[in-house]
Every structure is written in C-alpha cells, then in structure tokens.
Amino acid sequence: MHIFPDASAVVRATAPDRPVILNRPHAARRAARFFLEKFPGRTLYAVKANPSADLLEVLWDAGVTHYDVASIAEVRLVRATLPEAVLCFMHPVKTPSAIREAYHQHGCKVFSLDTQDELDKIVEATGGPDDLTLCVRLRVSSEYSELSLAAKFGVELADAPALLQAARQAADSLGVCFHVGSQAMTPHAYVQALEKVRAAIVDASVLVDVVDVGGGFPSIYPGMEPPPLEDFFAIIDRTYESLPISYSAELWCEPGRALCAEYNSLIVRVEKRRGRELYINDGAYGALFDAAHVGWRFPVKLLRDEADGAVEPFSFYGPTCDDLDHMEGPFGLPADTGAGDYIEVGMLGAYGAAMRTGFNGFGECEVHEAADEPMASQYRGDRRDPRVSDNVVRLR
Ligand SMILES: *Cc1c(COP(=O)(O)O)cnc(C)c1O
C-alpha cells in the first residue's frame, strides 16, 4: 500500500472519484501501547469496532494478544488472521453451532452469558469441559455514555447471584463483565458498574476470577472532549482493588472505539452544493453511519489551496437516493466550499470504516495509508483546539 504524507497528498496525486479510507497504523499502534502499558490489567480488542485485517495485524504486532469476538464470522476472521490470538466470545446470545465451532475448531474457551439457558447451551455445545472461562454479563446503566448498551443484554442484579452460582459450577474460571455504553464521558460510569459487580459477588458468595469492565473508553470528537484515559484507569484500578475477589483474580477491559478511532479518516468529494447543504460521495450507508443515524459530529477539513476564510456550518447529504442519507452536523467548513472540493472527515476508525454497505451501488472505496497525525488524539499528550485556522489544509 502506498504511504502518503497526508490526505492532501492523496488528492493531489490521485484526484479520487471514489471515497478514500486512510489508514494510520502508527496511531493504532500508539493506542494499543498506551492500553498495554497503562491499563492496570489485560486489554482485549473488541473486533466489531473495526474488523479490518490490517488493523488486527497492527494491534497484534503492538502486543494485543486477546480479542473480543461476537459472531462466528469474527471468530474465523481473527483465527485466520492471527493464528495465535486468544479468542473471547463475548456476545451473550450465541447459536449452538457457533459455540461448537469456536470451542472445538478454533480453541475459543472464553464465553459470556446472561441467562441460565445460555449457560446450558454453552455446556452442551462444548461438552462440559474443565477449561472454560464463563463471564456473566451484568446489566448496568448507560447514563454516562453517548451510545447506550443498557437495554439489550445483561442479567438484572436480583437474578445475578443464582446465575453466578450456576456458572461457577460449570466454569474453570468465573468472570463478571458489563458494558457501560460506548463513549463513556466520565470515569464514574465504571465506578457505578463496579459497585453493582460488588453487590452481585457479595450476594452470590462465589469466588470470582475475572472482572471485565468491557468497552466504552472514549475518543475525542467535536463537542465531546472526555477526561484523560489515565483518570479512567486510576479509578477503575482503585475500585477493582477493593472488590471481594480472589487474590489471583484478573482485571480485563475490552476497548473497541479507543483502540481504533484514530486509525482511519475518510476523504470525500463534494458533488453538488445547495445552500448550506453539501452532497458528498459517502454517507449513511457508507462510513458515515453514525453521523447520519445518531447525529455524531466528526471533525472535518477542506483539502484545498485557498479558501474564503470564514468557517460556516454545513450539513451533508450522502450519495444514495434516500432522504435518510443525511448528516445534520453541523460541520464547520470555509464558506466557499462547493462542488469539486475534497473534504477529509477524521476519527472514523471506530464504527465508520466497519459500517460500509453496498446499498444503491455506492459501497466501493479506495484505501491508502497516511503518515500524518489523526485530527485528534487521546495519546499524543496534547488536546487539539478546533480553531478556525485548522480547517483548511494547504495543498502546496
Ligand atoms: C461493542 C462492545 C465493546 C466495545 O465497545 P467500545 O465502546 O467500542 O469500546 C466491548 N465489549 C462488548 C461486549 C461489546 O459489545
């Protein structure tokens, strides 16, 4: 893959007709090193956030050995890409055939569950061996997160003790896991969830070997500047250390977004302008799913030599023939942005590149690598100030 200095260089060299995904391996490597060095336990990568094989290899080379997978396709993908990776099947509703294949063919021994039925299914499909790690998923609040994961999965606290006791019987290693929701904006989210873990363990009176605080670690987006990740790690460590668990217990986390948000940006072309609306060549059915469906704002840059200074708010339409293919933003761009211009949309490595569909014939894109910094970073020791002057990149 050709390595360009930055997005402007891609536009100058190729004037791309299709959207371009830009990979930044150095940014993903830095994020992985940060978690491996600073999180006070084990880091699993949640593959669904971005399952591209090139990213999996970057994370593996950086030292990430454990992967949170949620479907048999993700199990096969990680096994095929990283033969020695440790697989953890953390979706609490699996098919018997997926469990069977994961355990018997791919060596996956870690499973999550939130009901007695799922526990029975896992025991039957694996044959009840003595090497299972079973993680009971607790239902916790998503009130501190931008995207809720509170409704769908997790056993209620009142029902947790019985399930923990039953899982203890079948497990070599017993875990408790949860997910506070994606893009948690305060470390307190984890404290509140860990207090539920404490209550469940005390009520159940079982020995717990793994406490898995899940994903939810935030990245930086316009209007969403979370506290430093070090604050999250410190509070999780302190609360974890006070839990009534065995001395040899392990602390795990499953970041998706935080490990890959900075890995990708996207170059789009403006095909038409109508007032403050820009019709671009990617959208709701491409890498901009979250921008359309949950109104997520991503940072943008106009890739052009000269621009009329003042930055104004724009919204985007994607390329399909569907009114839903609309991204409200607002996205701040120079007032004279129009047809033929290229725009770089940043921070799309998590739940961006992974969401692309072929709807309406618009799924194709190009992939290149860029050597410059992502538009924002949790990991470079500064915080980008989204000033007006940063919104135009000179093409030289
Ligand atoms: C989606 C998911 C994650 C990753 O969440 P992020 O918010 O991207 O960090 C981790 N664990 C489980 C079980 C998930 O479903």
PDBQT file of the ligand as one rigid body, heavy atoms in Angstrom, charges set to zero:
ROOT
HETATM    1  C1  LIG A 401     -19.146  -3.171  21.383  1.00  0.00    +0.000 C 
HETATM    2  C2  LIG A 401     -18.537  -3.887  22.524  1.00  0.00    +0.000 A 
HETATM    3  C3  LIG A 401     -17.288  -3.491  23.033  1.00  0.00    +0.000 A 
HETATM    4  C4  LIG A 401     -16.543  -2.282  22.527  1.00  0.00    +0.000 C 
HETATM    5  O1  LIG A 401     -17.161  -1.098  22.932  1.00  0.00    +0.000 OA
HETATM    6  P1  LIG A 401     -16.492   0.339  22.676  1.00  0.00    +0.000 P 
HETATM    7  O2  LIG A 401     -17.493   1.281  23.202  1.00  0.00    +0.000 OA
HETATM    8  O3  LIG A 401     -16.245   0.464  21.235  1.00  0.00    +0.000 OA
HETATM    9  O4  LIG A 401     -15.215   0.374  23.458  1.00  0.00    +0.000 OA
HETATM   10  C5  LIG A 401     -16.732  -4.228  24.067  1.00  0.00    +0.000 A 
HETATM   11  N1  LIG A 401     -17.380  -5.297  24.577  1.00  0.00    +0.000 NA
HETATM   12  C6  LIG A 401     -18.589  -5.720  24.123  1.00  0.00    +0.000 A 
HETATM   13  C7  LIG A 401     -19.212  -6.914  24.731  1.00  0.00    +0.000 C 
HETATM   14  C8  LIG A 401     -19.207  -5.017  23.088  1.00  0.00    +0.000 A 
HETATM   15  O5  LIG A 401     -20.403  -5.415  22.644  1.00  0.00    +0.000 OA
ENDROOT
TORSDOF 0
